[in-house]
């Protein structure tokens, strides 16, 4: 190994999953999740088809707008810190090699359609025969059974069928999809939670693994807060509220306002409530925008009194006057007063460009020695004080670790007949 070239991936012996091995045969529904396992120290081996590699390598955008298997920014992001080998599972010799790898693995992640995994040796009976301790994580659009099990699903299908799209958008314009793939993100995270729970349960189960069946639709639906319960209990079907707050499926106060230099999200829950209202009114008066709220007959509240609970309750329901809300004349740039910080939860909706100024470690720079450049990547999604998270370098090239895995891990000869017959 060239001492000037960093290893791919970087070693992470202090990670909480150091010593565990993961075989990644997933598409977009599992690649983020296995990357997170790699960042916790697991040895994640991405298994790709020979020649062209994983189809995710063709996802735009591309570095310098040059399409290619090694220039996809999506691939870089979702597969950083993994090893890559090529293997043709459609060949019997390839499946035999794969099951030898399964015997040395702890977790196998796959995303084939229900009913198609057995032909590739990815079904749970095949995995269990190769290694009774292995945990198989199967991620699909709608689970291994059920009325939609045979349906294909991309992110937009998962967002629609899971209910996320219906809760987004303006009533006058209909449901909308969040720009970034939130259905993929939800199923990735939920699948890895299931994988780690199964890993934790393994010693309690006599050392045996189990099959973790994950549905993207169910993962999205479970992230919908109380939308399902709102329908079941109140028969109110919550939908996209647009600029307004959705409270138990009912559109209430507005919380998004356009200012002179952007938008601000500001919400005083329940209207002007008790002493919190005074801080907001003081802030508005400070800028000459109280518009009568600070007068004796305005909305200024007195301290709650146990002698007049009805009056206090009535005052707490006083609505936020639209004329006193942040408007286009106000700028987001000046810092609000202490009273506003104490009494008015508000924030400008940040885009990616404006999120650069956050605490240290939120972003990290990754070297791509093959390109002679380095790039900013997302940093730690959480911080562990003893067993830390770690970004482990760039994403692998197609089959970059073939010799390292097949020869070093399985003990094959570099030009063995098994290698050529299995398609690596």
Number of C-alpha atoms within 10 A of each C-alpha: 6 6 6 7 11 14 13 19 21 16 18 22 14 15 20 18 19 18 13 17 22 25 24 26 21 25 18 21 29 27 25 23 27 32 26 24 26 30 28 23 28 26 26 26 24 25 23 22 19 17 13 13 20 20 13 19 22 19 15 16 14 19 13 8 10 12 15 14 19 18 21 21 18 16 26 21 16 19 27 25 30 28 26 28 23 23 24 20 22 14 14 15 18 23 19 16 18 22 19 15 22 26 16 18 21 23 26 26 27 21 21 20 19 19 12 12 16 14 14 17 20 24 19 22 14 17 24 21 13 20 20 18 24 28 28 27 25 29 28 28 31 26 21 17 12 8 8 13 17 16 13 13 19 15 21 20 18 28 26 19 20 23 23 25 20 21 23 18 18 16 15 9 9 15 20 17 19 14 7 10 16 17 29 26 21 22 28 24 18 21 26 21 13 17 27 15 12 23 22 11 15 17 12 10 13 9 12 17 23 21 20 18 17 25 23 30 27 20 24 23 22 16 15 14 9 14 20 17 14 16 14 11 8 11 11 15 16 21 22 23 23 20 17 17 18 17 12 16 20 14 17 14 20 19 18 21 17 17 16 13 12 15 19 20 16 17 19 19 16 13 16 23 24 20 15 18 25 22 20 25 26 20 21 21 16 12 10 9 17 21 14 14 21 17 10 9 8 12 23 22 21 12 9 16 10 9 8 9 11 11 12 18 13 10 19 21 14 16 15 19 14 10 10 15 17 22 15 14 10 14 16 18 10 7 9 13 15 12 18 20 14 12 20 20 13 16 13 16 12 12 8 6 7 9 10 11 9 9 7 9 12 15 17 16 14 17 16 15 12 9 8 7 9 13 10 10 17 13 15 18 10 9 11 11 7 9 16 17 24 21 25 21 23 25 22 22 19 23 22 14 20 20 19 16 18 18 16 13 13 14 11 15 13 15 10 10 11 16 20 12 13 21 17 19
